[in-house]
Amino acid sequence: MGVFIMALKNSFSIKNMKVGGNAAFLKFCVVILTVSMFMSLIPLTGVVYGADSVPATARHIKTAEQLAAIGGVQSEGEYYVLDNDITLVAEWIPIEGFEGTFDGQGHSINNLYVLASSNRQYAGLFGLTYDYKDVTIKNVGVNIGSKGVTAIGSDSEYARVAHAGGLIGYCGAVVVSNCYVTGDVTATGYSFVYAGGLIGECGRVSVANCYVTGDVTANADGLAYAGGLIGHVWGNSVSVEKSYVTGDVTATGSHSADAGGLIGRSGRVFVEKSYVTGDVTANSATLLAYAGGLIGECGRVSVSNCYVTGDVTANSDRHEMGYAGGLIGYSTFDVSVEKSYVTGDVTADAFYVCYRVYAGSLVGDSKDGTVEKNCYRLSTQKITGGTISTDGKSLTPDEMKNQQSFSGWDFKSIWAIKSNVNNGYPHFKNLLSTSHNLTFDGSSSGNSSSDRSSPFSNPLILAGIAIIVIVAVVIVVVFIKKQNEVKRYE
């Protein structure tokens, strides 16, 4: 406001507002419009995460030492913000017992690694958080070093479980948004093993605007769970939106294995506007193998506006149960799938291939049935198994590249087709890319393979234009009023 007042005082006055004073008034107009435009662009070029309100009591982190010290009961209800990128120079000791909010403010933690030789049961940026404390992690990137993140469950009575995640090894309840992880995550153990690109195992979780680019692997002399985002959810509440995985996901267990491009195993699941491009593989030495492009095994599930382009494989070496699905391996309840597609091959194999070996273009098998609406599969997709299902309408490669082939799909705000993106098949508009430069809404400010909407579709730009128009109208009104006053003085 002071800028406007000073401009008003220095540019003109009623006494000199005569015909020759129009130059001064025009100078004033330029000042007003320039300041207005600058103010309208602040939300676009200023603090990227401005939509997140950071409390005045927030604790600021600038060094690796400060980051390592935020765990324990002291973190309950606290809000931590990362003020800059941090590059680690030594093996990371995972944060234990975190109970607060961690806001990366768009920064990254680089060269994070946890060695297998350290024998940590809980590996990740955060090793574990308390079961019954709500935790929030947002606006941060974790670039795992070349040595990877590995959790080990040793061969002892009380240490046979391993949890590994790029962000969290194990947690109770967590909300994760605007985060990414690069690099490989591995969990190895003798009983229950959980590996996830973001989270190894959790109770309930919400994930939005996140991606993982590394490989995720779970190896167990027992039960193995691996997910591109989450290995296993023991609770009954999971939601994933606007997220993706590009690395391969593999679960290998002597008894059973669950592998999913997004989630290895969970109860009730909601997934929308997400995709997977890596291969998904579940290998069981003796019993059950579940593999799904999105979810390996689940209870009730709803999927909308998703796609998978990688291959999905479930192998049960010495038994008869294998389930593989382009989107979902196996569901114990009903499945709802709409406006989604798959292109990769699906294979279910077992020792007795004629019995309980299910392979499906969309869903391997669902106990209560599958409802699919406006879903598609590539005609060249190979489906191999004892019992085969071909849900979804078959489209040739040329048809898959034609917008008219997709009935009821939203190509205005959700989907797009470009010949040089995603092999010419449908992809998402305005979904974050692997530029490692997250913005608050989950899109990327760097180069992206996704479409860029017109700048006039940005509400901040529209607001700025509206301000300029309003100011311009006020200036015209004031000008006319002052001109009338000048005439009265004359």
N, C-alpha and C positions, 0 to 999 in steps of 0.2 A: 504494500500500500504506500510505503514511503517513496518508492520509485515513481509511482504515479503522481504523488503530490509534488515532488521535486520537478518532475517533467512539466507539470502544469505551471509551476511558478516561473521556471526558467524559459519556457517556450513562448508564453503570451500573457497578456493581461487585458482587461477591458479597455484600459486607456489607450493602448497602442493597437487595439483590434480595429483597424481601419482597412481600407483596401490593400494598402501595402503590408498589412500585418498577416496576410494570408500565408506568406512564406513561413512565418513563425508557427502558425497553426499547423501547417503541413509537417513541419519538423516535429511537432508534438504528436501528430498522428503516427509518424514513423516510429517514434519512441514507444508509443502505446502498443502498436501492432507487433513490434519486435519483442518487447517484454512479454506480451501475451503468448506469442508463438513459442518463446523459450520456456515459459511456464507450462505450456501444453505438452512439450516434449520431455519434460523432466521425468514423468513416469515411464517413458520409453527408454531413456538413456541413462537414468540414474540407478538407484538401488534396485537390482533385479528382483529381489525377494521382498519388495516393499509391501506386498499384500499380506505378508506374515507380520503380525504385530509382535515385536520383540520387547518384552517387559524391561522396565528400567533396572530391575534387580537381576537381570541376566548375568551369568558368569561368563566372562570372555576367555577364549582359548587361543593362544598364539604359538605355543611350542608343543613338542611331543611330550615333554615332561608334564605339562599342564593337562594334556589330553589323557595321559595314563593315570592321572590322579582323580578322575571324576567318578569312580565307582563307589560302591558301598552305600550304607544307609544315609550318608551325608547328601546323596544325590536325590533323595526323595522329594518330589515336587519342585526340584530346581530346573531352571531353563539355562542350557549351555549353548553358546554360539561360537562358531569357528570363525575367527577374524581373517584368516589367510590360509593358503595352501600349506600343508606340512609334508615334507619328504623325510621318511624314516631312514635311518642309517644302520639300524640294528634289528635283530629279530623282535617282532612285536609280542608283548605279553598281553593277551586279551583282557579287556576291562571286565571286572566281575561285579555282579550285584547292582547293576545300574537301575535306577528307579525314576528317572526324570525324562526331560525332553532334550534331544540333541539336534540343533539346527546348524547345518553346515554353511548356510548363507551362500550356497553356490560354489563353495571351495571343495578341494579334494585332498585326500590323504593318500600319499604315493609310496610305492615300494613297501607295502605291507606284506609281511610273510610270517608264517608260523611253520616251523620245521617238524617233520615227522619224528625226528630224533628227540624232540622235546617232550614227547609222550603226553600231549595235552588232550584231555577228553573233550574240552570245549574250545573250539578255535574260531576266530573271526575278529573283527574290530572289537566287538563285545563278545566275551566268551559265553556268559549267560546273564539273564536278568531274572528277577524274582517271579515266581509263578503267578502271584495274585496282584501284581503292580502293573498298571497301564504305562507303557513306554511309547514314546514317539521319536522317530528318527526321520529327518527330512532334509532335503536340499543339500545332499552331500554325495560326492563320488569317492569310491574306494578303488584305487588302482593297485591290484595285487602284484607283487614283484614276481620275477621269473621262478623263484623257489616255491611259489604257491602257498596256499593255506591248507594245512593238514591236521586233522584230529585223529588220535589213536586211542582205541579201547584195548587196554592190555589184557593179557590172559590171566586175570586174577578175579576172585569172587566179586569184588565190589567195583571193578573198573573195566567192565566188559562192554560198555556203551560209549559210542563216539558221536559227537555232534560238530559239524563244520558248516560255517556259512560265511559269505563275504562280509556281511554286516553283523550277524548274530549267530552264534552256535546254537543256543537254546534260549527260549523265552516263553513267558506265560501269555501275555496279551500285548500286542504291539500294532501301531499304525506306522506304515512306511510310505513316504511319498517323495517324489522328485529325487530319486536316488539312482545311482548306477554302480555296477561292480564290473571290473575287467580282471581277467586272470583266472587261474584254475583253483577249484575247491575240491578237496578230497577228504573222505572219512573212511577209516579202516578199523575193524574191530572183530570181536569174537561172539557177540550176541546180537545187539541192536545197533545199527549204524545209520546215521542220518546226514545227508549232505544236500545243501541248497545254495544256489548262487547268492541269494540274499540271506536266507534263514535255514538252518539245519532242521530244527523242530520247534513247534510252538503250539500254544493252546488255541488262541483265536487271533486272526490277523486280517488287516486290510492293507492292500498294496495298490498304489496308484502312481502312474507316470514314472515307472522304473524300468531299467533294462539291465541285462547281464550278457556279457560277450564271451566269457571264458567257459571251459569245460567243467562239468560237475560229475563227480564219480563217487559211488559208495560201494565198498567191498566188505562183505561180512561172512564170517563163519557162523551164519545164523540168518537174520533178516536184514535186508538192505533196502533203504529208501533214498531215492535221489530225485530232485526236482530242479529245473532251471532257475526257479525263484525260491521254492520252499520244498524241502525234502518230505516232511510229514507234519500233518496237523492233527493233534489228538483231540482237539475240541470239535465243535460242530458249527463253526462260523468262519468262513473264508470268502473274501471278495478280492478280485483282481481286475483292474481296469487300466486301459491305456498303457500296457506294458509289453515287453517282448524279450525273447531269448534267442541268441544266435549261435551259442556254443552247443556241443554235443552233451547229452545226459545219459549216464550209464549206471545201472544198479546191478550188482552181482552178489547173490547170496547162496549159501549152501542149502538153505531151506526155502526161502521165498525172496522175491525181488519185485519192487515197485519202482517204475521210472516214468516220469512225466515231463514234458517240455516245460511246463510251468510248475506243476505240483505232483509229487510222487504219489502220496496217498492222503485222503482227507475225508471228512464227513460231508456236510452240506457245503456246496461250492457255487459261487456266482462268478462268471468270467465274461467280460465284454471288452470289445475293441482292443484285442491283444493278439499276438502272433508268435510263432516259433519257426525258425528256419534250420535249426540244427537237427541231427539224428537223435532218436531216442531208443535205448536198448535196455531190456530187462533180461537177465540171465539167472535162472534158478537151477541148482545142481540136482535137486531132488523133488521139490514140490511145485509151488506156484510162481508164475511169472506174469506180471501185469505191465503193459506198456501202452502209453497214450501220448499222442502228439501234444496235447495240453495237460491231461490228467491221467495218471496210471490207473488208480483205483479210487473209488469214491462212493458216497452214499447217494443222496439226491443232488442233482447238478443242473444248472442252467447256463447255457453258453449262447452268446449272441455277438454277431459281428466279429468273428475271429477267423484266422486261417493258419494252416500248417503246411510247410513246403518240404520238410525233411522226411526221411524214412523212419518207420516205426517197426520195431522187432521185439517179439517176446519168445524166449527159448526156455523150455523146461527139459533138461537133458535126460533125466531118468524117470520121469513121471508123465502124466497125461494132461496137465492143466496149464494152458497158456492162453492169454488174452491180449490181443493187440487191436488198437483202433486208431484211425487217423486223428481223431480228436480225444477220445476217451477209451481206455482199455476195458474197464469193467465197472459197472454201477450196480449196487445192491438194491437201489430203488429206481425211481423213474428218472428219465433224462429228457431235457428239453433243449433242442438245438435249433437256432434260426440264423439265417443270413450269414453263413460261414462256408468255407470251402477248404479242400485238401488237394494236394498234388503229389505227395510222396507215396512210395510203396509201403504196404502194410503186410507184415509176415508174423504168423503165429506157428511155432513149431514145438513138438514134444515127442517123447519116446513113443507114446501111443497116439499118433496123430489123428486117429479117428474118434477120439473121445475127449470132450471138454477142451477142444482147441479151437478158439474162436478168433476170427479175423474180420474186421469190418472197415469199410471205407471211412465211416464217421465214428461208429461205436463198435467195439469188439463184441460186448454182450451186456445186456441190461436186464436185471431180474424182473422189473416192472414195466419194461418196454421203453421205446424211444419215440418221441414226437419231434419230427424235424420239419422245418418250414423254410422254403427258399434256400436250400443248401445244395452245394455242388461238389463234384469231384472231377478230376482230370481223367479223360477217357483212357489215357495211357497208363494210369495207375495200376500196379500189379498187386493183387490181394491173394495171399497164400495162407491156407489153414485148413482145419478139418471142417468146420462150419463157417461159411463165408456169407457176409451180408454186404450189399452194395447200396446203402442209403445215400441219398443225394442224387440229383440229376447229373448224368454224365455229360461233360462238355469237351469237345476237341480243343487242342491248344489254340486254334484260331478263335473258337467260340469263347474260350476263357479270357481272351484279350478284347472282347467286345462288350461294351457296357450294356447293350441291349439284351444280353444273355441272362442278366441277373434281375429276375423279377422282384419288385418290391424293395430293392436296395436303395439306400440314400447316397446318391453320387453328388449331392450338393454340399453336404457338411461332413460326411463320414468317409466315403470311399472315393477313389480316383483311379484312373487307368492312364498310364503313360508307357510308350513303347520302350523307353530306356530305364524304367524303374521296375524292379521285381519281376524281371523277365516278361514284362508287358501284362502281367496278371494284376488283379485289383490289389491296391495297397491303401493305406490310411492317409487321410489328409491331416496335417498338423500334428503328427505323432512325433515325439522326440526321436532324434537320430543318434548315431554313435559319434557325434562330434565332441562328446565329453564337456559340453558347455550348456548345462541345464539352465532353463529359465523357470520362473515361478509357476507357469501354467503347464510345465512339462514339455513344452516344445523346445527346439534347439535354436540358438541364435547363430550357429555356425552353418556350414554347408550341410545340406540334408538331402536325402533321397525322397523325402516326402514333399508334397505340394506346398507352395507358399501362397497363402490367401492374399487377396488384395489388401493393401494397407488400410483401405477404407472399411474393411470388415473388423478392424481392431477398435474396440470401444474406447480405448484411451485416445486414439487419433481422432475419432469422431468427437469426443469430448473437447479436445483441443481446438478442432475446427469450430465447434459450437461457441467456444469462448471467444475466438477471434471474430466470428460473425457478430456476436452480441456486442463486443467492444466497438466494432466498426459501426454498427447501428447507433450506438450511444454517441460516438464521435460525430456522425452526421447530424443527429438531433441537436447536439451541443453547438455544432457549427452554425446550423440554421438559427438557433436561438441567439447566439452571439452576433450574427450578422444583423438580426433584427434590432438588437440593442445598439449596435454601431449606427444604424440608420436613425435611431431615436436621438442619439447624441449629436449627430450631424444636423 
